[in-house]
């Protein structure tokens, strides 16, 4: 008799999650069946099966099974949003057996339909490819026949032009050249030989004159180079063999060959895990794709890949990496939003449940939190919010996710931010003095610009450029040129995107416990469309003309007339919106 797999479960209004404790589990040894009202996980000699209280949606994209080294997570999407309080169905064994068998038959039928649909799609693609190849061959054949016909007509016209149209005799001045051309054409098989003329007049052909005469050739001498001296023995150097005497297979110079494609698996997509092929419906694969694109510098592609992954599952690392792409693309508001979402997920994961004691945070989560705080500080710095930037840099230093070298670098950046903020105040005072224009005010502005430049350690090009203008107003041209050169040099050190180390690949992504920021309200998807259909003045609601189903009549508040109506698109109710979300 199989043993029962220990498990834990939790639910919300839309999903039901089972976490099975299976140490050392592998996807190839696991068999899973997810039906409308029945779930079965078979790991010989252990077994987990349950008759569900209500129906689930086995075809939903978020209904899946994730295999980890020590556990199996089964996520089920409820068909109707509600809290069950209990997941197991109760009743007579015979009724439950009939209910279970009906669910298994429906699962088998869906699997057969899926395989048949895949087979039909493959046959359709092959048929379309054959038709496309036939059409291409036909076009090429017609093009070649057209070229042959044009070439034939061209040479026929050339041959007929060599004869007199009145008498049919060959023109004397062109006879020899045309004969040579016709001989070449006949050799190539391109044209037909013209019929012989019955009475052809003889013609004497003069031999061609030689290019060089005998007297000219007698004065020339044939050049023959001298024999070279024997240099003796010539040595050739070949590449030295590394580790001589050792076979090539044992030298270890080249890595072992790998297959070009990963081995295919017959497991269903929800159980394939890390062993399956690349799949755009897998959030882990999408995040890996985003990591590869961000390393290569394709920040737009990485942003799109992270967004598609977040539509399937929420993950703090995925939000943090998408915030980095937004930072490099200059979209600082989106960067801050993704950073806040990442911190919100980390806080939710580390929050103790009711009845649990407070536990220490995961070190990997602390590393993500530290980097998110730093990115928020950088985004606020670009937006000019120095105080908020300092606060987030200090939060990053208070976490336990930075190594000593990173802590040192963040401290240096924090000092630079503080010095830049203090220099900004001095620069504002100098700008006010410079705007006054009198000699005393300009001298004071030069002094203040010097203090600001010293505070920023000659890193702010704006301070140098303003001081250059002050020197120009006081006719100090040499100092003006020096400040201009220093400002240009500082601009060359403008921060650019440096090479990024590829992030570590997670084993799985967490289910979306929190709202997904990539979700777009259905009423806001078509902003460019016309929101109203027609207007009507006069009459009451019963006398209004009919409208399509997606429109409704409401009072037009923009008109002074009380009986003014306007037909607008219907807005979704909160129940419908929550169901879509």
C-alpha positions as CSV (number, residue, x, y, z in Angstrom):
1,X,0.0,0.0,0.0
2,X,1.5,3.4,-0.9
3,X,2.5,5.8,1.8
4,X,0.9,9.3,2.1
5,X,3.0,12.3,1.2
6,X,3.1,14.9,4.0
7,X,1.8,18.3,2.8
8,X,0.7,21.8,3.7
9,X,-1.9,23.9,2.0
10,X,-3.1,27.5,1.8
11,X,-5.6,29.4,-0.2
12,X,-6.9,32.8,-1.2
13,X,-10.0,33.9,-3.1
14,X,-8.6,32.9,-6.5
15,X,-6.1,30.1,-5.9
16,X,-5.4,26.9,-3.8
17,X,-1.8,25.9,-3.2
18,X,-0.5,22.5,-1.9
19,X,3.2,22.2,-0.8
20,X,4.3,18.5,-0.7
21,X,7.4,17.5,1.3
22,X,9.3,15.2,-1.1
23,X,13.1,15.1,-0.3
24,X,15.3,14.3,-3.3
25,X,12.4,14.4,-5.8
26,X,13.1,14.4,-9.5
27,X,10.7,15.5,-12.2
28,X,11.2,12.3,-14.3
29,X,10.1,10.1,-11.4
30,X,6.9,12.1,-10.8
31,X,3.4,11.6,-12.2
32,X,0.7,14.3,-11.8
33,X,-2.9,14.4,-12.8
34,X,-4.8,17.6,-12.3
35,X,-8.6,17.4,-13.1
36,X,-11.6,19.6,-12.4
37,X,-12.3,18.1,-9.0
38,X,-9.5,15.6,-8.4
39,X,-5.7,16.0,-8.0
40,X,-3.2,13.1,-7.9
41,X,0.6,13.2,-7.4
42,X,2.3,9.8,-7.6
43,X,5.9,9.4,-6.5
44,X,6.4,5.6,-5.9
45,X,6.1,4.4,-3.3
46,X,4.4,7.6,-2.0
47,X,1.1,9.0,-3.1
48,X,-0.9,12.2,-2.7
49,X,-4.5,12.4,-3.9
50,X,-7.5,14.5,-3.0
51,X,-11.1,15.0,-4.1
52,X,-11.6,18.8,-4.2
53,X,-14.6,20.4,-2.6
54,X,-15.3,22.7,-5.6
55,X,-14.1,22.8,-9.2
56,X,-10.8,24.3,-10.4
57,X,-9.7,25.4,-13.8
58,X,-7.0,22.9,-15.0
59,X,-6.5,24.8,-18.3
60,X,-5.7,28.2,-16.6
61,X,-2.1,29.4,-17.2
62,X,-1.5,29.8,-13.4
63,X,-2.5,26.2,-12.7
64,X,0.8,24.5,-12.6
65,X,3.1,22.1,-10.7
66,X,6.6,23.2,-9.8
67,X,9.3,20.6,-8.8
68,X,12.0,21.8,-6.4
69,X,14.8,19.7,-4.8
70,X,12.9,19.0,-1.6
71,X,9.3,19.8,-2.4
72,X,6.6,19.9,-5.0
73,X,4.3,22.9,-5.2
74,X,0.9,22.4,-6.9
75,X,-0.9,25.7,-7.6
76,X,-4.6,25.4,-8.6
77,X,-6.7,28.3,-10.0
78,X,-10.3,28.3,-8.7
79,X,-13.1,28.4,-11.2
80,X,-15.1,30.8,-9.0
81,X,-13.4,33.3,-6.7
82,X,-14.3,32.4,-3.1
83,X,-12.8,31.1,0.1
84,X,-13.4,27.4,0.6
85,X,-12.2,27.0,4.3
86,X,-11.9,23.3,3.4
87,X,-10.4,21.7,0.4
88,X,-11.5,18.0,0.7
89,X,-14.9,16.8,-0.6
90,X,-17.0,14.6,1.6
91,X,-19.6,12.0,0.7
92,X,-20.2,8.4,-0.1
93,X,-17.2,6.5,-1.5
94,X,-19.2,5.3,-4.5
95,X,-20.3,8.8,-5.4
96,X,-16.7,10.1,-5.0
97,X,-15.4,7.3,-7.1
98,X,-17.9,8.1,-9.9
99,X,-17.0,11.8,-9.6
100,X,-13.3,11.1,-9.8
101,X,-13.6,8.8,-12.8
102,X,-15.6,11.4,-14.7
103,X,-12.9,14.0,-14.0
104,X,-10.1,11.5,-15.2
105,X,-12.1,10.8,-18.4
106,X,-12.4,14.5,-19.1
107,X,-8.6,14.9,-18.5
108,X,-7.9,12.1,-21.0
109,X,-10.2,13.7,-23.6
110,X,-8.5,17.1,-23.2
111,X,-5.1,15.5,-23.6
112,X,-6.2,13.7,-26.7
113,X,-7.6,16.9,-28.2
114,X,-4.4,18.8,-27.4
115,X,-2.3,16.1,-29.1
116,X,-4.6,16.1,-32.1
117,X,-4.6,19.9,-32.3
118,X,-0.7,19.9,-32.2
119,X,-0.7,17.2,-35.0
120,X,-3.1,19.2,-37.2
121,X,-1.1,22.4,-36.7
122,X,2.1,20.6,-37.8
123,X,0.4,19.2,-40.9
124,X,-1.0,22.6,-41.8
125,X,2.5,24.2,-41.4
126,X,4.0,21.5,-43.7
127,X,1.3,22.0,-46.3
128,X,1.7,25.8,-46.3
129,X,5.5,25.3,-46.7
130,X,5.0,23.0,-49.7
131,X,2.6,25.4,-51.3
132,X,5.1,28.3,-50.7
133,X,7.9,26.3,-52.3
134,X,5.8,25.3,-55.3
135,X,4.8,29.0,-55.9
136,X,8.5,30.0,-55.6
137,X,9.6,27.4,-58.1
138,X,6.9,28.4,-60.5
139,X,7.9,32.1,-60.3
140,X,11.6,31.2,-60.9
141,X,10.7,29.0,-63.9
142,X,8.6,31.7,-65.5
143,X,11.4,34.2,-65.0
144,X,13.9,32.0,-66.7
145,X,11.6,31.3,-69.6
146,X,11.0,35.1,-70.0
147,X,14.8,35.7,-70.0
148,X,15.3,33.0,-72.7
149,X,12.6,34.5,-74.9
150,X,14.0,38.0,-74.6
151,X,17.6,36.7,-75.5
152,X,16.2,34.8,-78.5
153,X,14.3,37.8,-79.8
154,X,17.4,40.0,-79.3
155,X,19.7,37.8,-81.4
156,X,17.1,37.1,-84.1
157,X,16.7,40.9,-84.6
158,X,20.5,41.2,-84.7
159,X,20.8,38.5,-87.5
160,X,17.9,39.9,-89.6
161,X,19.4,43.4,-89.4
162,X,22.5,42.1,-91.3
163,X,20.5,41.4,-94.4
164,X,19.0,43.8,-96.9
165,X,15.2,43.9,-96.4
166,X,14.6,44.6,-100.2
167,X,17.0,42.0,-101.9
168,X,17.7,39.7,-99.0
169,X,21.5,40.0,-99.6
170,X,24.0,40.2,-96.7
171,X,25.3,43.7,-96.2
172,X,29.0,43.8,-97.5
173,X,30.4,46.1,-94.8
174,X,29.2,43.9,-92.0
175,X,29.4,40.4,-93.5
176,X,32.7,39.3,-91.9
177,X,31.9,40.6,-88.5
178,X,28.4,39.2,-88.6
179,X,29.7,35.8,-89.7
180,X,32.1,35.7,-86.7
181,X,29.3,36.7,-84.4
182,X,26.9,34.1,-85.8
183,X,29.6,31.4,-85.5
184,X,30.0,32.2,-81.8
185,X,26.3,32.3,-81.3
186,X,25.9,28.9,-83.1
187,X,28.6,27.4,-80.9
188,X,26.6,28.5,-77.9
189,X,23.4,27.2,-79.4
190,X,21.6,30.5,-78.9
191,X,20.5,31.4,-82.5
192,X,19.8,29.4,-85.7
193,X,22.1,29.7,-88.8
194,X,20.6,31.8,-91.6
195,X,19.7,30.1,-94.8
196,X,22.3,30.2,-97.5
197,X,21.8,32.7,-100.3
198,X,21.6,31.0,-103.7
199,X,23.7,33.5,-105.6
200,X,26.4,35.0,-103.2
201,X,29.0,37.3,-104.7
202,X,32.6,36.3,-103.7
203,X,34.5,38.6,-101.5
204,X,38.2,38.9,-100.7
205,X,39.0,39.1,-97.1
206,X,42.2,40.9,-96.2
207,X,44.4,39.4,-93.5
208,X,44.8,41.3,-90.4
209,X,48.0,43.3,-90.0
210,X,50.4,42.2,-87.2
211,X,50.8,44.4,-84.2
212,X,54.6,44.1,-84.1
213,X,56.9,44.1,-87.1
214,X,60.0,41.9,-87.5
215,X,62.3,44.9,-87.3
216,X,60.7,46.0,-84.0
217,X,61.0,42.5,-82.5
218,X,64.7,42.2,-83.5
219,X,65.6,45.1,-81.3
220,X,64.1,43.5,-78.1
221,X,66.0,41.2,-75.7
222,X,64.5,38.6,-73.5
223,X,65.0,39.3,-69.8
224,X,66.2,36.3,-67.8
225,X,66.8,36.8,-64.1
226,X,70.1,35.7,-62.5
227,X,70.4,32.6,-60.4
228,X,70.2,33.3,-56.7
229,X,72.9,32.3,-54.4
230,X,72.3,29.2,-52.2
231,X,71.5,30.5,-48.7
232,X,72.2,27.1,-47.2
233,X,69.9,25.3,-44.8
234,X,66.5,27.0,-44.1
235,X,64.8,26.2,-40.8
236,X,61.0,26.4,-40.3
237,X,59.6,26.9,-36.8
238,X,56.4,25.0,-35.9
239,X,54.1,25.6,-33.0
240,X,55.4,24.0,-29.9
241,X,53.3,21.1,-28.6
242,X,52.0,21.7,-25.1
243,X,52.7,18.8,-22.7
244,X,54.6,16.7,-25.3
245,X,54.1,12.9,-24.9
246,X,50.6,13.4,-23.6
247,X,47.6,12.4,-25.8
248,X,45.4,15.2,-27.1
249,X,42.4,13.7,-25.3
250,X,44.2,14.1,-21.9
251,X,45.6,17.5,-22.3
252,X,42.5,19.3,-21.1
253,X,42.9,22.3,-23.4
254,X,39.3,22.2,-24.8
255,X,36.1,21.7,-22.9
256,X,34.1,18.5,-23.5
257,X,31.5,18.9,-26.3
258,X,27.9,19.6,-25.4
259,X,24.8,18.7,-27.4
260,X,23.4,21.6,-29.4
261,X,19.9,21.0,-28.1
262,X,18.7,20.0,-24.7
263,X,17.2,16.5,-24.5
264,X,13.5,16.4,-25.1
265,X,11.1,15.1,-22.5
266,X,7.7,13.6,-22.8
267,X,6.5,15.1,-19.5
268,X,3.7,17.7,-19.6
269,X,4.8,21.4,-19.4
270,X,3.8,21.8,-15.8
271,X,6.1,18.9,-14.7
272,X,9.1,19.4,-17.1
273,X,10.8,21.9,-14.7
274,X,14.4,22.6,-15.6
275,X,14.7,19.7,-18.0
276,X,12.3,21.0,-20.7
277,X,13.1,23.1,-23.7
278,X,12.9,26.9,-23.9
279,X,9.3,28.0,-23.4
280,X,7.9,31.5,-23.6
281,X,5.1,30.5,-21.2
282,X,7.7,29.7,-18.4
283,X,8.3,32.7,-16.1
284,X,11.7,31.3,-15.1
285,X,12.8,31.0,-18.7
286,X,11.6,34.5,-19.4
287,X,13.5,35.9,-16.5
288,X,16.7,34.1,-17.7
289,X,16.1,35.6,-21.1
290,X,15.8,39.1,-19.5
291,X,19.1,38.5,-17.6
292,X,20.9,37.5,-20.8
293,X,19.5,40.6,-22.7
294,X,20.5,43.0,-19.8
295,X,24.0,41.6,-19.8
296,X,24.3,42.3,-23.6
297,X,23.0,45.8,-23.1
298,X,19.6,45.3,-24.7
299,X,17.6,47.1,-21.9
300,X,14.4,47.4,-23.9
301,X,14.3,43.7,-24.7
302,X,15.1,42.8,-21.1
303,X,12.3,45.1,-19.8
304,X,9.8,43.3,-22.1
305,X,11.1,39.9,-21.0
306,X,10.8,40.8,-17.3
307,X,7.3,42.2,-17.9
308,X,6.1,38.9,-19.6
309,X,7.6,36.9,-16.7
310,X,5.8,39.1,-14.1
311,X,2.5,38.5,-15.9
312,X,2.8,34.8,-15.0
313,X,4.3,35.0,-11.5
314,X,5.6,37.6,-9.1
315,X,9.1,37.6,-7.9
316,X,11.2,40.2,-6.0
317,X,14.3,39.6,-8.1
318,X,12.4,40.0,-11.3
319,X,11.0,43.4,-10.1
320,X,14.5,44.5,-9.0
321,X,16.0,43.6,-12.4
322,X,13.2,45.3,-14.3
323,X,13.8,48.4,-12.1
324,X,17.5,48.3,-13.3
325,X,16.4,48.3,-16.9
326,X,14.1,51.2,-16.3
327,X,16.9,53.1,-14.6
328,X,19.2,52.6,-17.6
329,X,16.4,53.6,-20.0
330,X,15.7,56.8,-18.0
331,X,12.2,55.8,-16.8
332,X,12.8,56.7,-13.1
333,X,9.2,56.7,-12.1
334,X,8.8,53.1,-13.3
335,X,12.1,52.2,-11.6
336,X,10.8,53.5,-8.2
337,X,7.5,51.7,-8.7
338,X,9.2,48.3,-9.4
339,X,11.6,48.8,-6.4
340,X,8.7,49.5,-4.1
341,X,6.9,46.4,-5.4
342,X,10.0,44.3,-4.8
343,X,10.4,45.5,-1.2
344,X,6.7,44.9,-0.6
345,X,7.1,41.3,-1.7
346,X,10.1,40.8,0.5
347,X,8.3,42.3,3.5
348,X,5.3,40.0,2.8
349,X,7.6,36.9,2.7
350,X,9.4,37.7,5.9
351,X,6.3,38.7,7.8
352,X,5.5,36.1,10.5
353,X,2.2,34.4,10.3
354,X,-0.3,34.4,13.2
355,X,1.1,32.4,16.0
356,X,4.7,32.3,14.7
357,X,7.7,33.9,16.3
358,X,9.7,36.5,14.4
359,X,12.5,34.8,12.4
360,X,15.6,36.2,10.7
361,X,15.4,37.2,7.1
362,X,16.8,35.1,4.3
363,X,20.3,36.2,3.3
364,X,19.4,36.1,-0.4
365,X,16.4,38.4,0.3
366,X,18.7,40.8,2.2
367,X,21.0,41.0,-0.9
368,X,18.0,41.8,-3.1
369,X,16.8,44.4,-0.6
370,X,20.2,46.1,-0.5
371,X,20.4,46.4,-4.2
372,X,16.9,47.7,-4.5
373,X,17.5,50.4,-1.9
374,X,20.6,51.5,-3.9
375,X,18.7,51.7,-7.1
376,X,16.0,53.7,-5.5
377,X,18.7,56.1,-4.2
378,X,20.2,56.4,-7.7
379,X,16.7,57.1,-9.2
380,X,16.0,59.8,-6.6
381,X,19.4,61.3,-7.2
382,X,18.7,61.6,-10.9
383,X,15.3,63.2,-10.1
384,X,17.1,65.8,-7.8
385,X,15.7,64.5,-4.5
386,X,19.0,64.4,-2.6
387,X,17.4,63.8,0.9
388,X,15.5,60.8,-0.3
389,X,18.6,59.5,-2.1
390,X,20.6,59.8,1.2
391,X,17.8,58.0,3.1
392,X,17.8,55.0,0.7
393,X,21.6,54.8,0.7
394,X,21.6,54.7,4.5
395,X,18.9,51.9,4.4
396,X,21.1,49.9,2.1
397,X,24.0,50.2,4.5
398,X,21.7,49.1,7.4
399,X,20.9,45.8,5.6
400,X,23.0,42.6,5.9
401,X,23.1,42.0,2.1
402,X,26.3,43.9,1.2
403,X,29.9,42.6,1.5
404,X,32.7,44.8,2.9
405,X,33.8,46.0,-0.5
406,X,30.3,47.0,-1.5
407,X,29.7,48.7,1.9
408,X,32.8,50.8,1.3
409,X,31.7,51.8,-2.2
410,X,28.2,52.8,-1.0
411,X,29.7,54.9,1.8
412,X,31.8,56.7,-0.7
413,X,28.7,57.3,-2.9
414,X,26.8,58.6,0.1
415,X,29.5,61.1,0.9
416,X,29.6,62.3,-2.7
417,X,25.8,62.8,-2.6
418,X,26.0,64.7,0.7
419,X,28.8,66.9,-0.6
420,X,26.9,67.5,-3.9
421,X,23.8,68.6,-1.9
422,X,25.8,71.0,0.2
423,X,27.5,72.4,-2.9
424,X,24.2,72.8,-4.6
425,X,23.1,75.3,-1.9
426,X,26.4,77.3,-2.3
427,X,25.9,77.2,-6.1
428,X,22.4,78.7,-5.8
429,X,23.8,81.6,-3.8
430,X,26.5,82.1,-6.4
431,X,23.9,82.1,-9.2
432,X,21.9,84.8,-7.5
433,X,25.0,87.0,-7.1
434,X,26.0,86.4,-10.7
435,X,22.6,87.6,-11.9
436,X,23.0,91.0,-10.2
437,X,25.8,91.8,-12.7
438,X,27.8,94.4,-10.7
439,X,31.5,93.8,-10.1
440,X,31.3,93.2,-6.4
441,X,28.5,90.6,-6.9
442,X,30.5,88.8,-9.6
443,X,33.6,88.6,-7.3
444,X,31.4,87.1,-4.6
445,X,30.0,84.6,-7.1
446,X,33.5,83.6,-8.1
447,X,34.3,82.9,-4.4
448,X,31.2,80.9,-3.9
449,X,31.7,78.9,-7.1
450,X,35.2,78.1,-5.8
451,X,33.7,76.7,-2.6
452,X,31.2,74.6,-4.4
453,X,33.9,73.3,-6.8
454,X,36.0,72.3,-3.8
455,X,33.1,70.6,-2.1
456,X,32.3,68.5,-5.2
457,X,36.0,67.7,-5.7
458,X,35.9,69.1,-9.2
459,X,33.3,66.7,-10.4
460,X,30.4,69.0,-11.2
461,X,30.5,70.4,-14.8
462,X,27.7,72.9,-14.1
463,X,29.7,74.7,-11.4
464,X,32.7,74.9,-13.7
465,X,30.5,76.2,-16.6
466,X,28.9,78.9,-14.4
467,X,32.3,80.0,-13.0
468,X,33.5,80.2,-16.7
469,X,30.7,82.7,-17.4
470,X,31.7,84.7,-14.3
471,X,35.4,84.8,-15.4
472,X,34.2,85.9,-18.9
473,X,32.2,88.8,-17.4
474,X,35.3,90.0,-15.5
475,X,37.5,89.7,-18.7
476,X,39.6,86.9,-17.1
477,X,39.9,85.0,-20.4
478,X,42.7,82.5,-19.3
479,X,40.7,81.3,-16.3
480,X,37.6,81.2,-18.4
481,X,39.3,78.8,-20.9
482,X,40.6,76.6,-18.1
483,X,37.1,76.3,-16.5
484,X,35.6,75.5,-19.9
485,X,38.2,72.7,-20.5
486,X,37.6,71.3,-17.1
487,X,33.8,71.3,-17.6
488,X,34.2,69.4,-20.9
489,X,36.5,66.9,-19.3
490,X,33.9,66.4,-16.5
491,X,31.2,65.8,-19.0
492,X,33.2,63.1,-20.6
493,X,33.1,61.2,-17.3
494,X,29.2,61.3,-17.4
495,X,27.9,58.0,-16.0
496,X,27.3,55.3,-18.5
497,X,25.9,51.8,-18.2
498,X,28.7,49.5,-17.2
499,X,28.8,45.8,-17.9
500,X,26.5,43.8,-15.7
501,X,27.2,40.4,-14.1
502,X,24.6,37.9,-15.1
503,X,22.3,37.3,-12.1
504,X,22.0,33.9,-10.5
505,X,19.2,31.7,-11.9
506,X,16.4,30.9,-9.4
507,X,15.0,27.4,-9.2
508,X,11.4,28.8,-9.3
509,X,9.3,31.9,-9.1
510,X,6.9,32.5,-6.3
511,X,3.1,32.7,-7.0
512,X,1.7,36.2,-7.3
513,X,0.6,36.9,-3.7
514,X,0.4,40.7,-4.4
515,X,-1.2,42.7,-7.2
516,X,0.7,42.8,-10.4
517,X,1.6,46.3,-11.6
518,X,1.7,45.2,-15.2
519,X,-2.1,44.6,-15.1
520,X,-3.9,47.3,-17.2
521,X,-7.4,48.3,-16.4
522,X,-9.7,47.2,-19.3
523,X,-11.3,50.7,-19.5
524,X,-7.8,52.2,-20.0
525,X,-6.5,49.9,-22.7
526,X,-8.0,51.8,-25.6
527,X,-7.2,55.4,-24.7
528,X,-7.1,56.5,-28.4
529,X,-10.7,55.4,-29.2
530,X,-13.7,57.6,-29.2
531,X,-15.5,57.4,-25.8
532,X,-18.9,58.7,-26.9
533,X,-21.1,57.8,-29.8
534,X,-23.8,60.5,-30.2
535,X,-25.6,63.3,-28.4
536,X,-29.3,64.0,-28.0
537,X,-31.1,67.2,-26.8
538,X,-34.7,67.2,-25.5
539,X,-37.0,64.5,-24.3
540,X,-36.9,62.1,-21.4
541,X,-35.1,58.8,-21.0
542,X,-37.9,56.8,-22.5
543,X,-37.8,58.8,-25.8
544,X,-34.1,58.3,-26.5
545,X,-33.1,56.2,-29.6
546,X,-31.6,52.7,-29.3
547,X,-27.9,52.1,-28.9
548,X,-25.5,49.2,-29.3
549,X,-25.0,46.9,-26.3
550,X,-21.7,48.5,-25.4
551,X,-23.1,52.0,-25.0
552,X,-25.5,53.7,-22.6
553,X,-27.2,57.1,-22.2
554,X,-26.2,59.4,-19.4
555,X,-26.7,63.1,-18.6
556,X,-24.5,65.5,-20.5
557,X,-23.2,67.8,-17.8
558,X,-21.3,69.9,-20.4
559,X,-24.6,71.3,-21.8
560,X,-26.7,73.9,-20.1
561,X,-29.9,72.2,-21.2
562,X,-31.3,69.8,-18.5
563,X,-32.5,67.3,-21.1
564,X,-29.1,66.9,-22.8
565,X,-28.0,63.3,-23.2
566,X,-24.8,61.7,-24.4
567,X,-24.2,58.0,-25.4
568,X,-20.9,56.7,-23.9
569,X,-19.3,53.4,-23.5
570,X,-20.4,51.3,-20.5
571,X,-18.0,51.1,-17.6
572,X,-17.2,47.8,-15.9
573,X,-18.6,47.1,-12.5
574,X,-16.3,46.3,-9.6
575,X,-17.4,42.6,-9.7
576,X,-16.5,42.2,-13.4
577,X,-13.3,44.1,-13.0
578,X,-12.2,41.9,-10.0
579,X,-13.1,38.8,-12.0
580,X,-10.9,39.9,-14.9
581,X,-8.0,40.8,-12.7
